[in-house]
Amino acid sequence: MTTVSDSIIFSRIFSTSESSEIWNDEARTKYYLRFEAALATVQARLGIIPDEAGDLISRMCNIEAINMTELAEETQRIGYPVLPLVKQIVRVVNAAKPGLGEWTHWGATTQDVTDTATILQLRDTCKLVSQALSDITRVLRALSLEHASTPMAARSNLQQAVPMTFGFKMARLLATFQRHQQRLAEILPRLLVVEFGGAAGTLATLSDTGLAFEVQEGLANELGLGVPEIAWHTERDRITELGAFFALVTGTCAKFALDVKLLMQTEVGEVSEPYAPHRGSSSTMPQKRNPISSVYITAMASTVKQLSAALFDAMVEDHERSTGPWEIEWIVLPQISTMTHATLMHSLSVLEGLEVHPDAMRRNLDLTNGAITSEAVMMGLGKRIGRQVAHDVVYDICRKMTGDHNRSFVDYLLEDEVVRNSGITRQELEVLCDPTKYIGLSSEMVLRVVGRV
C-alpha cells in the first residue's frame, strides 16, 4: 500500500470504485490513447495525414495493444509516459503497415496529451460529483420538508441559543449544496477545454498547413471539449479552480459531519448515523455507538483542503513550459478527486439513513426550564420597558436560575418586581416562554429553499 486509496482494506472508505477507475494507470493510458486516436482521425479528415494512417492509428490506439510493463519501465527511464506510449503506437502501426505509424502524434507535444487527458479525467470525475450533489440535494429536500416544523435548540458557541427547527438546519445545508451545484455549472465551461498547441503553444508545427486551428477545433469536438482562447500549458487556473471547488464541497460535508458528531453525543442524542450491526462499536466498551462516516468525512475533507493548496503552488510555473510545478498535479489530483467523491458518498449515506430523534430535541429544549426563550421574553418586555432595560432584567433572572431545575422561567420572571410592574400577564409570559412558538420563520425559510430549482 502506498496510499489509502490503493489499500485493499481502506480503498472503499477513502475512495470509490467509480472514481478509482478514472484515475488508475490503465484508465489514464486510455485517455492518452483517446487523444492520439482523435488527433489522427481529425488530421486525416483534413488531409494533413494520409487517410489510411488516420484509420490505422485510431484503430491501434487500444489499451490491449499496449505493454503496460514496458510503459512503466520506459516512463521511469524517460521521465514522462507520453513518449514511450507514442513509440509503442508507432511500432504496432508500422508492424501493420510500414511507415504509417510515423504520422502518430503529428504536431503535438507531451503536455498536449497529458493536459487533455487530465481534463477528460476531471470531466468524468465531475460527472460523479454532479450526480452525488443531485442525490444529496434530493435527500436534503425531503429531510427539510419532513422536519420543517420539528423544534430543536439552535446552538451558538456550543451553547443553546434560541429555538429553531431541524428542517431549518437541513435547509441551510441544502442551500449550500445548491450553491455548489451552481458553482460547478459555472466552472465546467472554463475547465473542459482541449490542450493542443505544440511545443510552446504556438501551433508552429502545423502553421504551414493553414489548418492548425481547424485541427484544434476538430480535436476538441472529437473529444467533446471546448476550444481555449489560447494555449494554457503554464496557466493552471482551470485546474486550481476545480481543486478549490472540491475543497469547498468537502468542507461543507465536514461542517455537516461535525454537527452530526456533536448531535450524536450521549448527552445530546438528537440524531444518529444510520444503524448497521457493529458499525461504530468499541472493542472494549459494548455500549458505544461511535460516529463512523462522519469521522471519515472529517479526515478526507481536511486532506482535500491540504492537497488543494498544493495546486496553488502548481500555478507558479516558469515561462511557457515548466520545470516541476506541473507534476504537482500528477501527485495530488488523483487523491483530491477520489477523496472528494468518497466524501460526498459518505455524506449521502449518512443523510439517506439519518436517524432523527424529535423526542430528544424536545427534551433538550426543556433543559433550561424555558430560559432558551429569554430573547422572546426580552423582546416582549422591551415593548413595555425598553429593550436594554428588559435585557438587563432578563439577564439577571437567568443568572438566578442557574442550576435550578425545579422552577420554571415564568416563575422566576413573575418574582421580579420590574417584570410585574410592566403589566405583562402570566399567560402572556407562558406564550413567550413556549419554545415551539419561537421558531421564527424556520418553516417558511424551508419552503423558500426547497422551492428553489
N, C-alpha and C positions, 0 to 999 in steps of 0.2 A: 504493500500500500504506500503510495506517495502522497495522496491527498484523501480526505474523507469521501470525496466523490468517486474515487477509484476503489474504495473499500468494499469487500463483499458484505461486511457487516453493516456499514454505515451509509452506503451509497444511496439506498432508497429512503434515507432520512434526510440527508443533506443535499440530495439531488433528486431528479426524477428520471425514469426511464426515457420519457419523451425528450427531455432536454439533453440528456446524455447522448442520445442517438444523433443529435445535431452537432455535438462538439467532439465526438471521438475521432480518432485518426482516420478511420476509413471514411467517415462522413465528410471530414474536411477535404480529403483527397477527391471525393466525388464532386464536391463543389468546384475544386480546381479543374476537374475534367469537364464539368459543365461549361466553364468559361472557355476552355480551349475548343470544345466542340462547337459552341455558339459562335466563337470568333471565326473558325474555319467555314462554318455554314454561311455566315454573312459575307465574308470576303469572297467566297466562291460565287455567291449570288450577284455580287457587284463586279465580278470579273477580275478581281485582284489576284486571286489564286485559281488554278485550274478546278473545274467542276469536280473532276474525279478525285482530286486531292481533298477538296472540302468534304465530299461524301465519305471517303475512306477515313479521314482523320476523325470526323464526328462519330463514325461507327466504332472506331478503335478506342475512343475515349470512354472506355468501360472499365470499371474497377476490377473486373475479372482478368483484364489483360495486364494489370499492374502487379509487379512483385513488391509487396509491402516491406519485406525484409531488406531487399536491395535499396528501396527508397529510404528506409531508416538509416542504413549504413552510409549511403551517399549524402544524405542530409547532414549527418554528423561530420562527414568529411568536407563538404562544400560550405555548409552553414545555412543553407536555405533549401526547402523541399521542392521549389518550383522547377529549378534547372534539372535536377535528376528525374523529376517526373516527365518533363518535356523530352528528355533524352530517351526515356522508355517509350513514350508515344511515337517519337521519330523512328525508333528501332522497330516497333511492331508494324507501323505503317509501311516502312521501307521493306520489311520482310514480306508484306503482302504485295507491294508493287514498288520496286526500287525507285528512289528519287522523290516520291510523292510525300514522304514524311518530312522532307526539308521545308515544306510550306507550313509546318506546325508553328504556332506561337508567332505568326508573322506580324511584325511591327509592335509587339507587346513587350512589356518588361515584367520582371518578377513581381513587383509591387502591384501592378495592374491586376494580376491574377489573385494575389493574396488579399488585397483590399476588397475586391469584388466578391471573393468567396466569403470573407468576413461579413460583408453586407448581407449576403444571402443567408448566412447562418443567423445573423441578428434578425433578419426578416422572419425566419421560421421560428426563432425564439419569441419574437414579438407576437406572433400568431398565438402561441401558447399563453403568453402573458395576457393578451387581449381576451382570450376565452376565459381565463381564470378571473379576470376583472369582471367580465359579464356574469359569470356564475356567482361571484361574491356579491355583486350588487343585487342580483336576483334574490339571494337568500336574505340579504340585509333589508330589502324592501318588505319581505314577508315578516321578518322579526320586528321591524319598526311598526308596521301596522298592527301586528298581533299584540304588541305591548305599548301601543300609543298612549294608553291610559293607566299602565301599571306603575303605581307610585314607588319611588325609591329615594334614597338620600343622594343628593349631589355631594361631591367632596371637593374641598378646597384646602390645599396644603395638608392633605391626608386627613382632614377633619370634616365632620359632617357640616354641610353648608346650608342649603335650602332644599326643599323637596323638588323633584322633577319626575320624569317617567323614564322607564327603561327604554321605551320606544324612542324617546328624545335622544338618549345616549346612542342608540343604534343608528338613528337618522343622521347624527353628526358624522358617524363613521361612514355611512352611506354617501353623504355629500362629499366627503374627502375622496372616496374611491371614484365617484362620478367625475371629480376634477382630474383624477389620474387618467380616466378614460379620455377626457378632453385633451390632456397633455399628450398622451400617446398619439392621438389622431393628428395633433399639430406637429409632432416630431417626425412621424414616418415619412412625409413628403421630403423633408430635408435629409433624412437618413438614407432612404432607399434609392441611391444613385449608383451608377456604374463607375468604376475607375478604369479609364483607358486613355493613356496619354503618352506611353512610351517612356524612354529613359528619364527625361526631365519634365515630362508632361506636355511637351510642345507638339506631339504627333509628327515629329520630323521624319520618321521612317516611312510615313505614308503620305506626306505632303505633296510629293511629286505625282501622286495618282489623281489628285483633285477630288478624292472621295473620302478623305480622312474623317471628316465629320459624319459622313454617311455611314462609315463603318462603326463609329462610336454610337451613333443613334440606333443602327441596326442591332448591334451587340446588346445595347440596353433593352431594346424591345424584345429581343430573343430571350433575355433573362427576366423580363418583367420588371425592369428597373427604370428609373428616370435618368435623364442626361444632366450632368452637373454643368454649371456655368463655365467652369474651368477646372483644370487638374487640381487634386487635393491631396497629393502624396504626403505633404508635411503640414497640411491644415487639418487637424484632427478634431475639430469642434463637434462634428457629427457624432463621432464615437463617444466622446466625452459627455456630450449632452445626454445620450441614452444611458450611459453609466450613472450619471447624476439622477436621472429619472428612476432608474432601478433602486438607487439608494433612497429616494423619496418614497417609492412604493413600499419597499420593505420596512422603511421607518414607520409608515402608517400601520403596517402589520404588527410591528413591535410595540407601538402605542396600545393597540388593541390587546396584544398578548400581556402587556404589563397590567392593564385593567383587569383582565381575566385572572391573572395570578393574585392580584390583591383581593378581588371579589371572591376568590376560592379559599381565602384564609379561613381557618376553623372558626375564628371569632366573627367572621362576616357571613360567609356561606351563601351569598346571593346568586352565584352562578357556579356551574361545574363544567369542566371539559366533558366531552362525550364519554360515556362509560364503556369500557371493554374489560373483560375479566383480566385481572392482574396488571392492567395498564396503570402506571404510576405507583405501583406497590413498592413498599420498602422491604429490604432484605431482612430487617430486624424489628420493624415496627408495623405489625399487621394492620393497625387501624388507619395507616396513612393512605391517602389517595392524592398523590402529587400531580401538579400540572406537568404535562409532558410536551405536547405540541407547542404550548406557549413558551416553554424553555428553549426548544429548538428554534422557534421563530425569533426569539430574542438574540440567540447566538448568531444565527445566519444574517439577520439584519445588521448587526454590528459589523460582521465580516464584510458584507457587501459594501457598507459605508466606507470601511477602511480601504478595500480594494478599489473602489471607485475613485478614491482620492489619487491613486496611482495614475489614473487616466489623465488627470490634470498635469502630472509630470510628463506624460507621454505627448502632451501638446507642444512641449518646448523642443521642437525639432529643428536641426540645423539645415539651412538653405533649402534646396529642392528635394533632396533625398537624405534621410537622417542616418546618424551613426549610433543607434542604440535605443532612443526613446520609443521608437515604433514597436520594438519587440516586447515592451511592457504590456502592450495589448494582448500579445500571444499568451502571456502568462496569466493575466487576470480576467480576460473576457470569458473564458470557459467557466471559471468559478463564479463570477458575478452572474452570468446568465443562468447556470444550473441552480445556483442557490436562490436566485430571485424567484424562479418558477417553483422551487420546493417550498419557499416561504409562503408564497401565495396558496399553494395547495394545502399546506398545513393550516393556514388561516381559514380556507374554505371548509376543511374538515371540521374544525372547531365550531364554526358558525352553523354548519348543517346539523350538527348534533348537540349544540349548546343546550345545557340543562339550566333553565331559568327557574328561580325559586322565589315567587312573589311573596310567600308567607314570611320568608327570611327578610325580604326587603321591607315588608310592613313592620316586622319585629324591630328591625334596626331603626326605622323611622320613629318608633316609640321609645327608643333608648333614653332620650333626654326628657321624657315626660312632657313634650310639647315645645321645648326650647328651640328645636330646629326651626320653629316658625317665628323666631324673635324678630326677623326682618318684617314679616307681615304685621306683627304687633306694633313695631316701631312706626311703620307707615300709617297704620290705623290711628295710633295715638298722635302721630305727628300732625294730623289734620286738626287736632284739638289743642295741642300744647306746643306745637313746633317740632320739627324733625330732630334738631340737635338735642333739645331737651328730652324728647322721647328716647333718643338713642342712649343718652347717659342714664336715664332711669332704667331702661330695659337692661342695659349692660350691668348695672349694679344688682338687679334682680337675678340675672343669670349667674353672677358670681356667688350669690347666696345659695342658689340651687345646687351648686357643685357638690356631687357626692350624695345628694338626697334623692333616692329612687322611690320614695313613698308618696310624695306630694306632687301635684301637677303644676305646670307652669301657670295655669289660670289661677290656682290657689295663691301662689306667690304674688302674682300680679295684683290680685284684689286686696292683698295685705298692704300694698304700698299706698301711701296717702295721696301722692301725686296722681296715681292711676285712678283711685277712687274719685278724687275731686275733678277729674277730667270729664266725668259724666258718662264714661263708657260702661256698658252693662256686662254682666257675666255672660249673657247669651251672645253678645257681640264678640266678647273675648274668646268664647269657645269656638265660634266660627273661625276667627282669626288663627286660633291655635290648632285647627284641624289640618294636618299636613297634606291630606288628599285634596284640600281646597286651595292649596297654594302651590300649584304646579305651573302657574303662569300659562303661557301659550304652548306648552310642550306638545300637546296633541295637534294643535293647528300647524306647528312647525314641522311635525312629522308628515302631515299631509302635503305641506308645501314641498318638502324634499322628495317624497315618494312620487309626487305628481310630475317631477322633472323627468324629461326624456334623456 
